[in-house]
Every structure is written in C-alpha cells, then in structure tokens.
Amino acid sequence: MDSGNPLSGTESVSNHSSDGLLETLLRRDRIWVLAGIVWATVLAWIYMATLSHEQHGMAGAAGGAHAHHGPASISFLLLFVMWIVMVVAMMLPTASPMILTYASLARRQKSAQGPGVSVFALVLGYLTAWIGFSAIAAWLDVGLQRAAWVSQAGESRSLAFSGGLLVLAGIFQWTPLKTACLSRCRSPLALMLTEWREGTLGAWRMGVRHGLFCVGCCWALMGLMWVAGMLNLLWLAGLTVYMLAEKVLPGADRWGKWTGGGMVLGGLGLWLRALQAPL
C-alpha cells in the first residue's frame, strides 16, 4: 500500500525546523536592537544630565554649555552638538517601533545573514533628518540668545515668546500636515511595505524618509523646549513621553488635537500675562 511521498514528513520537519530557527533569530535580533536603542538613549540622557548639572553649577558663567560669548561659529557648534544629542535622547525611543519592524523584515529576507549593518544604516538615515533639523534649531538658538529672548540654558525670557511657541504648537496639532505625518509615523510597517529599498543605501534612504515624516510631525513640539529650558530634564522627559504616546497609543489623532487646544489656551494665558506685566 502506497503511503504517499516518503519525503513529505521530512520536508515538514525541515520546514518546522527552519521556522523555529527564524523565530530564534528574530528574538535575538530584537534583543540586540532594543539593547542598542537603550544604550544610545541612556548615553544621550547622561550627556544632557551632565550639561544640566554644569549649567546650574556654573550659573551661566562663561564657558558653560550654553554660553554665547565669543565667536558665533563656536556658539553654533556647541549648540549644534547639544541639539543632536538631545534629538537622540528624545526621538530615538519614539523611532523604536520602526527600527524593530525593519529589523524583523530584513531578517526574514536575509535569513542567516544578520541585518545589523542595514539596521545601523536605517538609524543613521533617521538621525540624518534630525541632524538637519538640529542645524536649523541651533542657528535659531544662537539668534535667540543674542537677542536675549532665551537664556544660556535655552529657557525663554519672554512670556510673549513662550506664549507664541505654545500657540504655534497647539494650532499645528490641528493641521492636515500634522495628521499626515503622524499617520506615517504610527504605521512603520506600511512605510516598509510600500517603500522598501534593498541594501544598505536603501535602508539609509528609508530611514531618512521616516525621519522627515517624524520631523514634520514633531518640529513644533520640539520648539516647546524653549518654554521651560532645554536643560530642564523633566520638561524634556515629558515631551519625549508625549511624542512617544502620539506614535504608539490608540486615538492619538483625537486626543492630540485636544491637547493642542490646551496648548493654545496656555499660550493665550501667557500673552495675557505679558500684556498685564509692568513695562
């Protein structure tokens, strides 16, 4: 009596074994990628905490992290580096769903070949977009300090300026651009499936593209760091949690608009206080 294909059982075992190996590799990749994200984020926060401690200890003395004495080029370079570290501390955690999604897809395509290099290229591409943002922010920071609108700690000295930042961020929460960019940030799998690029360069390009959507989504919120100070770690942590929640929690498109309304009201309140302040 014919019992069927004698290789069928072997193929089934082989397929099962391959699936098991793939799942093991995926779990290992996930651990390594998460460890890398945590490591980079912790280092960035340690750097920011060190700057905050030095700034408070020196009380704005010359040579501090946010000093604006001396050539403008030196001030810009110091601020540029600080902004880069700050976006690593704040934005890299919010990109973790996208990075993990890519690592999983890359492993499934490459199988035995690890996706390490391409994952690094993806992260570098993502940060490239934010480095461009950091250059613009540092340039603005230099101008704001020289105009005495913000302190050396990056904290607004003007109620009107702080109110304007809150109103701008709040209104932006209601715009179609915010909705479109946030939608792309919340759906990294859709980005990967529709715009997948092979190779290291392709990974970098996908990282840049996702980073640009992220900048488009969060630039106004990042501007709020001038309200309480860029070396105010609690303020930075609060903004980080808010931006992460926008990208991963359900209903962000709805409650984000309502919090935007709260920002507008807060900004209007600061404007009212500015008008009532003695000249």
Secondary structure, 3 states (H helix, E strand, C coil): CCCCCCCHHHHHHHHHHHHHHHHHHHHHHHHHHHHHHHHHHHHHHHHHHHHHHHHHHHCCCCCCCCCCCCCHHHHHHHHHHHHHHHHHHHHCHHHHHHHHHHHHHHHHHHCCCCCHHHHHHHHHHHHHHHHHHHHHHHHHHHHHHHCCCECCCCCECCHHHHHHHHHHHHHHCCCHHHHHHHHHHHCHHHHHHHCCCCHHHHHHHHHHHHHHHHHHHHHHHHHCHHHHCCCCHHHHHHHHHHHHHHHHCCCHHHHHHHHHHHHHHHHHHHHHHHHHCCC
